[in-house]
Amino acid sequence: MLEGTKNALKAGSSKDISKYFNDMVEIGLNKEDKKTYSKTQAEFVLRDFFKQYPPTDFQYVHQGSSKEGMKYTIGKYMYNGGTFRVITVVKQFRGSYLIDSIVFEE
């Protein structure tokens, strides 16, 4: 799941990353307020983001987990104009780990 997310971010594929979304996912983009979207809406939001900021690379900087079973990653999303720090929170839903929140900070 983490490797698939990494590859989707590296490729700028909203379709591939949406496979790992929970039914509702919180997205924060470039200093905008975080908003909660359905899985389908979230795919469109990220598709537009990837069009505006096409990736040149993505790599994880840190991964961790809480006592409650939440996992998180901090990554570096690179595009021609700079980088975004990407914070992803992953929770277990119905036996699978799915993305609950993803935030891009410039």
N, C-alpha and C positions, 0 to 999 in steps of 0.2 A: 504494500500500500504506500509506504513512504517512497520507495523507489519509483513507483508509478506516478506519484504526485510530482516528484522531482523531474522525471522525464517530460511530463505534461507541461510543467512550468518552463522547462528548458526549450521546449518546442513551441510554446505559446498556444497550446491546444486546449481551448475551453471545453471542447467535447470530451477529451480524455480526462481532464481533471474533474469534470462533473460526475464521472463514475464513482468518485470517492466522496461526494457530498452526501450529507444527511438530507432528509426531505426538506428541511428548512436550514439555511446556512446564512451566517452573518458575514457581510463583506464590508471592509473599509478600504477606500481608495484615496491615496494622495491627499490626506488631511480632511477628506470629507467625513461626515458623521458615518458611523457604522450603521448599516441597514440590514434588515433580515429579508431574505428573498427565498422563494421556492427554488427547488433544485433547477428547474427549467429557466426561471428568471436569472438565477445566478450564472448560469452558463452564458446567457446573452450579455450580462454585465461584464463578465471577464473577457468575452470575445471582443467587445468594444475596447476594453483596456489593452488587450494584446495587440489590437490594430493600432492603437495610439502609441503604445510603447513596445514595439516588437522586440522580443528577447534576443540577446546575443549569448547569454549563458545563465545558468542558475546553479547554485550550490548550497548545501546545508552548512551552517556555521555552528549550530548547536542543536541538540535534541535532548529532551528530558521527559519526566513524568511526575505526577503528583501522587500522594498517598491514595487519593480517591480514584485513581486509575485513568486520569486524564493524561494524554500525551501532548507534547507541543514540540514544534520545531521553529527554529529561527534560521532564515536563509537569506541569501543575497541574490536578487534578481537584477541582472545587468541588461541594459539596452544602450543604444548608441549615444544617448544623451546623459547617461549616468547610471545610478543604481537605486533600487528600492530594497529596504529591509522587509522581509516577508515573515509574518508571524502566523503560524497555523496551529489551531487547537483541535485536537482529535479526541473524540469520545467514543465509547462503546455503545452501539445501538443494536438491539436484536442480535447480539453475538458477533457483530462486525465493527471494526474501527472505521469511523467515517469522520470527514471534516465537518466540524461544527462552526468554525470561524476561520476566516483568512483575511489578514490585514496587510496592505502594501503601504509602507511609509517611506517617503523620499528622504 
